[in-house]
Amino acid sequence: MRKVEENLAKINDEINQQREKSNISTQPSVIAVTKYVTIERAKEAYQAGLRHFGENRLEGFKEKKEALPSDAVFHFIGSLQSRKVKDVINEVDYFHALDRMSLAKEINKRANHTISCFLQVNVSGESSKHGIDLDDVNSFIEDLKQYENIKIVGLMTMAPFTDDVEYIQSLFRKLRIKRDEIQKLNLEYAPCTELSMGMSNDYLIAIEEGATFVRIGTKLVGEEE
Ligand SMILES: *Cc1c(COP(=O)(O)O)cnc(C)c1O
């Protein structure tokens, strides 16, 4: 078996064990984060059966999208400068890093169709992290109503780097509770059914808390060779 295929088999086993153990019926989608690796490695990931791909820079995004078959689904997972929105926003399937109103305004202006976005939330409140505060999510979503080209499909977060499993779990749980709350509002422009959380170090915790998308780079496709 090739490397990515091997990693994916192991990750899928772990995910299914975790789902069984925690009684989770959701089958999360694995996003292969290919930002560290070559086009060849991304193609290997496609051949292993992966169809969701995550990139955080314009250049990497464009080259991977060009190289992969058209049924690959592309997630832009990095923070995006407003001036670069026009170069990328109509090409992405999902944008995971909506974190400010000025960016929403620019996306709305440049979009030629409805863009599926995740709100990036800074659940821990650490100032080093991107994302809006958990307490500001409701009013932010309310303000987005004016932007007809933006659809909020879910919430996204990055947990801080720590071994404290309970702490990470508490953050993911808060995001899930917020997702449930927004979903219940039944807003047409913000169905908010999805939860994008969990990376190489914490995806099993995220799955236990109901992640619908996990974003895995290092453990799945490796780091730069
Ligand atoms: C790089 C990155 C990932 C993947 O990180 P790994 O720890 O390598 O799995 C996931 N999400 C975001 C937003 C990233 O920037």
The ligand as a MOL file (V3000), in Angstrom:
LIG
                    3D

  0  0  0     0  0            999 V3000
M  V30 BEGIN CTAB
M  V30 COUNTS 15 15 0 0 0
M  V30 BEGIN ATOM
M  V30 1 C -2.6740 23.3220 8.4890 0
M  V30 2 C -4.0740 23.3120 8.9090 0
M  V30 3 C -4.7050 22.1000 9.2330 0
M  V30 4 C -4.0040 20.7520 9.2430 0
M  V30 5 O -3.0200 20.7010 10.2370 0
M  V30 6 P -2.3270 19.3420 10.6820 0
M  V30 7 O -1.9770 19.5570 12.1080 0
M  V30 8 O -1.1320 19.1690 9.8090 0
M  V30 9 O -3.2970 18.2330 10.5230 0
M  V30 10 C -6.0480 22.1570 9.5710 0
M  V30 11 N -6.7350 23.3290 9.5990 0
M  V30 12 C -6.1430 24.4960 9.3070 0
M  V30 13 C -6.9580 25.7400 9.3640 0
M  V30 14 C -4.8000 24.5270 8.9610 0
M  V30 15 O -4.2330 25.7130 8.6720 0
M  V30 END ATOM
M  V30 BEGIN BOND
M  V30 1 1 1 2
M  V30 2 1 2 3
M  V30 3 2 2 14
M  V30 4 1 3 4
M  V30 5 2 3 10
M  V30 6 1 4 5
M  V30 7 1 5 6
M  V30 8 2 6 7
M  V30 9 1 6 8
M  V30 10 1 6 9
M  V30 11 1 10 11
M  V30 12 2 11 12
M  V30 13 1 12 13
M  V30 14 1 12 14
M  V30 15 1 14 15
M  V30 END BOND
M  V30 END CTAB
M  END
